Amino acid sequence: MHKINVVDALGYTSDFKVGAIIVAAGSGSRMKGVDKVFEIINGHPILSYTVETFERCASIDQIVIVLSRQNLKAGRELVTKRGWKKIVSVCEGGKLRQDSVRLGLSNVSDCEWVIVHDGVRPCITQDLIMRCLDSSKDYDSSIAAVPVKDTIKSVSSLTNSDCVEVESTLPRNGLWIAQTPQMFRYKLLLEAHQNAKGNFTDDAAMIEAIGGRVGVVMGSYGNIKITTQEDLVILEHFLEYMGKQ
């Protein structure tokens, strides 16, 4: 059944079904042994903040959570405990991020559009989800991103040394930092994954590789991805500021 003229609390409208794939199957190698997906912040695991936002978004019809094998049981228990109704699958991911997204896609059904989001970006807001959705009428994909604020250096290849040599300084104008959520036409993203050659760091790059048009929606500098232990300290304050509980 397709949705017809659904308007959510933020005033956005959509008339097609949308699935969400929340990818959280990474190894967390830079977290020094901490399992960031289920790290407790302000009394709740990080993953719960992410999923809760999509669960509450009126224009999201179904959610697939992709986890590592060792986290599948904990993930399914969390779904039951929180009483989330839109979860259609908690599935195992793959070796690479793109493998996890592809496996997530295989568990989405009857959706025209699909949103891919990092499970460890818990400061996601419904407003950002809906702005990506709203921009979809003009592009094959739309992604959240923010302009680069720092000076960016291109350096020589990493060596065993703690210091590398600067090769050039890149102009900041026109450089943006890609985030998630990233929204796609379901069939086009599936085609992109089926034809992907090499390793892609995000799904939008796959769409670019097959000639698709990708739009950029202004993201948020607060939409941080938990990568290192230092990020946990920042996250705690962001969540309190946003009133996420």
Protein Blocks (a to p, Z undefined) as FASTA:
>chain_A
ZZehiacfkopacfbdcdddddffbgolmnnopafkloceehiafklmmmmmmmmmmklm
bdcddddfklmmmmmmmmmmnopakbgbdcdddfblklmmmmmmmmgghifbdcdddfkl
mkbcfklmmmmmmmmmmpmbdcdddddfbdcdddddddfbfbdcdfbdcdfehpacdddd
ddddfklmmmmmmmpgcjdfbfklmmmmnopacddddddfklccdfbfklmmmmmmmmmm
nopZZ
